[in-house]
């Protein structure tokens, strides 16, 4: 019962934090007009300002998550995050808004290493992808709330109201986390208690071990490429729908909430379950499924960018969201299974720092720069072609996931051997 309660609360925390990220996307046009910003500045605001701070804080917080009480660390970070989101709602200038997003990125950096590491201690390797998929169902659910609820709040109460709502919810969840969740014993799902009593290895030892896991390196590289393209589409979808299809903010919120939120959550749970089933017999099948999902999101995302019909865009966006979200469960579960017990927090941090610094940082920002460059030729359609250019980056990820499948069984055996006392 305790592990399910922990999973529920961690999922709610992820939901609220991604509500904030989606809200930033949906209010980009009102923010642009209020502060007279260019598309490049919008890309900086939605991508690089958050990602650089996330990267600088990510590795130290992941290192810390392997050494301290993760429940208390997460609760403290969530309180700080809530205060910074409230500051975002009060920003009176572009500089103040960027500064608040920098702080939010830093506070957010320790959340996923703490959460996923705790779940890895509560759920066995055979059930881990499904549990992590439930956690990451909070991503599309939060995005759905941010797109729909945030759009409605922005339309009727201004773009700042949604950020205040997120700050209040985050503060409440931090209190519930302190009161209801206990720190799990490290390695509880992997072996005897003595295995978790080994001291955490030095940073250099952990990084060398990770680099020696070929499937882990390929997994990380593929995930970064996927995130560059998917974050570009997700960050600019609101602007695309407004500029190229004439939707208003409530219309954008409804369409993105249903397609990206609803079908994203469905894809997370469905492919998380499928990953567990495939992995029961052969873990390499998980990675072959991930290669297929990467190819699927590339094709569906291209239709989203180029289709002239809003109905075609909606269908393709639903498929795109399901494929992107479907990668979460197996990706983050494997990041825990392919390393030693006391390396899990740092492994997760390295992954999410790479995803945010390179993926989230580069994707939306580069899309904004390309959109500005294409504007003289394509006008309001410039964002379409910026998206297509970024989606092509996903194609090498298909090959990298397939390469990881060739060595994952040996790497899992190597990681598991180190769990023994």
N, C-alpha and C positions, 0 to 999 in steps of 0.2 A: 504493500500500500504506500509506503514511504517513497519508493522509487517512482511510482506513478504520480504522486503529488509533486515530487521534485520536477518530473518531466513537464507537468502541466504549468507550473509556475515559470520554469525556464522558457517554455514556449510563449507564455504571455509576455515575458520580458522581451523576447525577440520580436514579438508582434508590435509592441509599443515602439521599440527602437526603429523598426523598419517603417512604421507609420510616419515617423519623423523624416526618414529618407525619401519616402514617396511624396510626402507633403512638399518637400523642397522642390521636387520635380514639377508638381502640379501648379505651384505658384510662381514658376519662373517667369511667365509672361507678365503678371502683375508687378513682380519685383523689377523686371526689366524696365517697365514704363515708369514706375515710381522713382527709380534711381538713374534712369536714362543710360542703360548699360548696352554694350555690344554683345553679340553672341559669344565672343571669346571670353568676355568677363563672366557671362552666365556659365560657361563651361568651367571656368576657374572656381566659381562659387559652388557649383553642384558636384565638382569632381576633385580637382587638385588640392584645394584648401583643406578639405576634409581628409583626403588620402595621405598627404604629407604628415600631418599631425598623427594620424592613425599609425603610420609606419614608424615614426620616431618613438611612439609610446608602446607599440605592439610587442617588440622583442623583449624589452624589460618586463612588461606585464606578463607575458607568457612565461618567462623565466621565473617570475615571482609566483605564478600559479602552480608551478611544480614544487614549491617550497613552503607555502603558507596555507592557511585555511581558505579555501576557494569560495565558500559560502559568504564569509565576511568580506573578502576582497570584492566579490561581485556586488554585494549590497552597497559598499562604499562607493564603488564606481558608478552604480546606478543613481545614487543620490547626487553625485557631482554632475552626471549627465543631465539629470532633470533640471538642476539649477542653470546649466548652460543653455538648455533648450528654452527656458524661460527668458534668458538674456537675449536669445535670438529673436523672440517675439517682441522685445522692446528696442531692437536695433534701430537707430535713427539715421544711419548712413551705410553706404556700401562697405566701408572699412570696418564698421562695427559688426555688420552682418558676417563678413568674412572671418573676423576674429572669433565670433561666437561659434561658427562652424568648425574652426580650427580646434577650439576647446572641446566641442562635441566629439570630433574625431578622436582626440586623445583619450577622452573618458570612455568611449565606445570600444577602444582597442582591446581591453581585457575581458570583455563580456563573453565572446565566443570561446576563447581558450578555457576559461573557467567552466562554462556550461558544457561543452563537448567533453572535456576531460572528466567532469563529474559523471556524465552519462556513460562514458566508457568504463567507469568503475561499477556502474549499476547494471549494465546489460552486457551479456556475453558477445563474443565476436560474431556468432551466428545470428544474433538478434540486434546487433548494434546499428546496422544501416537503417532498419525500420525505426528504431528509437530516435536516431539522429534525424531521420526524415520527418518525424512528428515535430521535433524541435524546429526544423527549418520550414515546416508548414507555416510557422509564424511569419516567415518572410513574405510570401504572397498574401497571407491574411492581413498583415500589417500594411502591405502595399495597397490592398483593396480598401482598407479603412482610410489610408492616406489619400488615395485617389478620389474615392467617393465622398467620404466625410470631409476631407480637406477641401475638396472642390466646393462643396456646399457651404462650408464655413467661410471660405474665401469669397464666394459669390455674394453672401448675405452679411458677413460680419468682418470682412477684410482678411488678408492673407495671414495676419499675425495670430488670429484666434486659434487656429489649429495647433500652433506650436505651444500655446499655453495649455491646451487640453492634453498634449503629449507630456508636458512637464508634470502636470498633476497626476496622471496615470503612472508615470515612472516613479514618482515619490511614493505613491501608495504601494506599488509592487515591491519596492525596496524594503518597506516595513514588513510586508507579508513574507518576504524571503528570510528575514531575520527571525521571525516568529515561528515559521512552519517548516523550514528546511534544515536538515542536519548534514554536516559534511560527511560524505561517504568515505569508507576506508579505501585507500588507494590499492588498486588491483583486486578488489573484491570479486570481480567477475572472471578473473584470469588464473587464479591459483591460490596457494597457501598464504596465510597472513605474513609469513616471514619475507615473502617476495617484496611486499610493499615497504618493508623496513630498511631496505637498502638505501643509502644516501643518494640524493640526486647527483648525476654526473656533472662534471664541468661543462661549460658552454661549448668549448672546442670539441670535447668528446661527443656530445650530442650532435653537433653539426657534421662531424666526420662520419658518424654512424648513418645519419640521414643521407649524406651524399653517396654512401656506399650502397644504399637501397635503390637500385636502378628503377624499379617500378614506381617508387615514391618520387624520384626526380622527374620521371616522365609524367606522372600524375600531376605534380605541381605545375610543370611547364604548360601542359594542356589546359589546366584550369585557369591559368593566367590569360592565355589566348582567348578562351571562351568568355572570360569576364571583360576583357577589353571590348569585344563586340557587343555582348549582351548589355553591358552598362551603358554603352553609347545609345543603343536603341531605347532602353528604358528611360534614360535621362531626357531624351529628345522626343519621345512619343507624344507628349502633350503638345509641344510646339508643332510637330508634324500634323496632328489632328486639327489644330486651330488654323494653321497657315494653309494647308493643302486641302482640307476637307470642310473648313468653315464651322467646326463645332465650337460651342461656347464652353465655359468652364464646367458647368454641371454635366453637359454632354460628355466631355472628356473624362470627368470623374466616373460617370456611370459605365462607359465603355471599358475603360482601363480597369476598373474594379472587378467587373464581371470576367473580362478576358484574362487579365494578368493575375488578379487576385483569386478568383474562383477556380479557373483552370490551372493556375500555378499551384494552388494548394492541392488540387486533385492530382496533378502530375507528381508533386513531391511525395504524397502518400502512396500512389500507385507504383511509381518506379522504386521507391524505398522498399516496399513489400516485394516487388519483383527482384530487386537486388539481393535481398535475403534469401529468397527461394533459389535463385541461380547460384548464389555463393555457397549454399549447403553442400553441393556436389563439387563445385569447382569455382574458386574465387576469380579465375580469369574471365569467367562469363560476365561478372559484374562489369569489368572494364570493356568488354566487347559491347555490352549494352550502352555504356557511356559513350563509346565511339559513335554508335548509331544515333544517340541523342544529340551529339555535337553536330553531326551532319544534318539532322532534322531541324535544329534551330537555325542553321545557316540558310537553309532553303526557305523556311517559314518567315524568317526575318527579312529576307529579300522581297518576299511578297508584301509584307507589311510596308516596306519602304516604297514600293513601286506601284502597287495596285491602285487603279483609279477609283474603284468602288469602295465605299465605306463598309459594305457587307463583307467583301473579300478581305479587307484589312482586319475586320473583327475576327473572322475565322482564322486567318493566319496568325494574328496576335495571340489567340487562345492556344494554338499549337506551339507557337514560339515559347510562350510562358510555361507550358507544360514540360517542354524539353529542357529549358533552362533550369527550372525548379527541380526537375527529376534528377539532375546531377548532384544536388546537395547531399542527399543521404549517403550514397556510396562514396562520394569524394571525401567528406569529413570523417566518415567511419573508417575508411582506409587510412587516412592520415593518423589515426590513433592505433590501428591494428599493426601498422608497419614499423612501429618504433617501440622502444622499451617503455615500461610503466612510468618511470620518472622523466621521460622525455615528451610526454603527451601534450602538456601545456605549451612547451616551446615549439613542438612540431605544428600544433594548431596555429600558434602565433606567426611562425614563419610563413605558413600558407596564407593566412588572411592578410598579413602585411603585404605579401606579394600581390594578392588579389586586389587589395585596396590601393596600394601605391602605384602599381603598374596598370592593373585592370581598371579600377574605378577612377584612378587619377588620370590615366592617359586616355581612356575611352571617351568619356564625355567631353574632355577638354579638346582632344584632337578632332572630334566631331564638330565642335563649335568653330574651331579654326578652319576646317575644311568647308563648313557651311559659309563662312565669311568669304573664303577664296572662290567658292562656286557661285556666289550671289550675283556677280556681274553677268554670268552666262545663264543661270537657271532661275534667278529671281527667288520667289517664295518656295520653289521646289528644291532649293539648294540643300536643304536638310535631308531630303530623300537620298541624294547621291552621296552625301557624307556618310549616311547610315550604311549604304551598300558597300562603300570602300572599307568601312570598319568590319563588316560582317565577313569579308573575305579572309580576315585574319584567323577565323575559326577553322578553316580547312586543314591547316597543319595539325590542329588539335586532334582531329580524327585519327591521324597516323600515330600521334603520341600516345593516345589511349590504347591503341592496338599494340604498340610496342610494350607498354606497361603490362599488358595481359601475358606476354611471353615470359616474364620473370617474376610475377607476383607470388606464385606459390613458393618459390625458393626464398623470396624475401620475407614472406610471412613466417616461414619456418625459422629463419634466422632471428627475427624479432621475438618469436615465441620462446626460442631457446634461452634468450636473455631474461625471460620472466622467472625462470626457475631460481630459487635461492642458492 
